[in-house]
Amino acid sequence: MSKLFDMAKAALAGTSGTATGAEPDLMSGITALLGGSGSSGLTSLVQTFHDKGLGDIVSSWVSTGANLPVSADQVHNALGADRLRDFATKAGIAPETAGSTLASLLPNVIDKLTPNGKIPEEGLASQLLGMFKSGTGS
């Protein structure tokens, strides 16, 4: 389990896997975006992208294959201004950068939270989100 957390944490820190000063705030923002409700929050986020015509993109993040990119505009269209503003507030970033920040984070984060190509059971997703909130991997 801690290996999975480390991988998800690295996705938030960037491709180098090196922690940044902004990492805890980004984790708070991602956790808030997922609703803090385990797999139901992740399922809801994935469904939102499907509903907005981005099913192929979000499905690539969940699957075990390569992650398709998403643009800041696509993230904005999928999530809406209010959710992006909420994310920016929780993450401690400027609202105008929320779409591009999520465009770079979501493919890797969702990929790491769905290691077997499917949304994990409620218990596992809740544990992962709990680790994000506490900032620990053990």
C-alpha positions in Angstrom: 0.0 0.0 0.0 2.8 2.5 0.8 4.3 1.9 -2.6 1.0 2.8 -4.2 0.8 6.0 -2.1 4.4 6.9 -3.0 3.6 6.5 -6.7 0.5 8.8 -6.3 2.5 11.3 -4.3 5.2 11.3 -7.0 2.5 12.0 -9.6 1.6 15.1 -7.6 5.2 16.2 -7.1 6.0 15.8 -10.8 7.7 13.3 -13.0 10.9 13.5 -11.0 9.2 12.2 -7.9 10.8 15.0 -5.9 8.6 16.7 -3.4 8.0 20.3 -3.8 7.0 22.9 -1.3 3.5 23.2 -2.9 2.9 19.4 -2.7 0.8 19.3 0.5 -1.5 22.1 -0.8 -1.9 20.2 -4.1 -2.8 17.1 -2.2 -5.4 19.0 -0.3 -6.8 20.4 -3.5 -6.9 17.0 -5.2 -8.5 15.4 -2.1 -11.2 18.2 -2.1 -11.8 17.7 -5.8 -12.4 14.0 -5.2 -14.9 15.0 -2.5 -12.9 13.2 0.2 -15.3 10.3 -0.3 -13.2 7.5 -1.5 -14.0 5.7 -4.7 -17.4 7.4 -5.0 -15.6 10.7 -5.4 -13.2 9.3 -7.9 -16.1 7.6 -9.8 -18.0 10.9 -9.8 -15.0 12.8 -11.2 -14.4 10.2 -13.9 -18.1 10.3 -14.8 -18.0 14.1 -15.1 -15.3 13.8 -17.7 -17.3 11.1 -19.5 -20.4 13.3 -19.4 -18.6 16.2 -21.0 -17.4 14.2 -24.0 -14.0 13.4 -22.6 -14.6 9.7 -22.1 -11.7 8.5 -24.2 -9.3 10.7 -22.4 -10.4 9.9 -18.8 -10.7 6.2 -19.7 -7.0 6.2 -20.7 -6.1 7.5 -17.3 -8.0 4.7 -15.6 -6.7 2.0 -17.9 -3.3 0.4 -17.7 -2.2 1.9 -21.1 -0.8 5.3 -21.9 -2.5 8.4 -20.5 -3.9 10.7 -23.1 -3.3 14.4 -22.5 -6.0 16.9 -21.5 -5.9 20.6 -22.0 -6.6 23.3 -19.5 -9.7 24.3 -21.5 -11.0 20.7 -21.5 -10.6 20.6 -17.7 -12.4 23.9 -17.4 -15.2 22.7 -19.6 -15.5 19.5 -17.7 -15.3 20.8 -14.1 -16.7 24.3 -14.5 -15.4 27.6 -13.0 -16.8 26.9 -9.4 -15.0 23.6 -9.0 -11.8 25.0 -10.4 -12.0 28.0 -8.1 -12.6 25.6 -5.1 -9.6 23.5 -6.2 -7.4 26.6 -6.5 -8.5 27.8 -3.0 -7.7 24.4 -1.4 -4.5 24.0 -3.3 -3.3 27.5 -2.6 -2.8 28.5 -6.2 -4.1 31.3 -8.4 -7.6 30.5 -9.9 -6.4 31.2 -13.4 -3.8 28.4 -13.2 -6.2 25.8 -11.8 -7.1 24.4 -15.2 -3.5 24.0 -16.4 -2.4 22.6 -13.0 -5.2 19.9 -13.1 -4.4 19.2 -16.8 -0.9 18.3 -15.8 -1.9 16.4 -12.5 -5.1 14.5 -13.2 -3.8 12.0 -15.8 -1.0 10.8 -13.4 -3.0 11.0 -10.2 -6.0 9.1 -11.6 -3.7 6.6 -13.2 -1.9 6.0 -9.9 -5.3 5.7 -8.0 -6.4 3.1 -10.5 -3.4 0.8 -10.6 -5.2 -2.2 -12.0 -7.1 -0.4 -14.7 -10.2 0.1 -12.6 -11.5 2.3 -9.8 -10.5 0.6 -6.6 -12.9 -0.7 -4.0 -14.2 1.9 -1.5 -11.9 0.8 1.3 -8.7 1.1 -0.7 -9.7 4.5 -2.2 -10.6 5.8 1.2 -7.3 4.7 2.7 -5.4 6.4 -0.2 -7.3 9.6 0.3 -6.7 9.4 4.0 -3.0 9.1 3.4 -3.1 12.1 1.0 -4.8 14.1 3.8 -2.4 13.1 6.5 0.7 13.3 4.2 1.9 9.9 5.2 2.6 6.8 3.2 2.7 4.2 5.9 
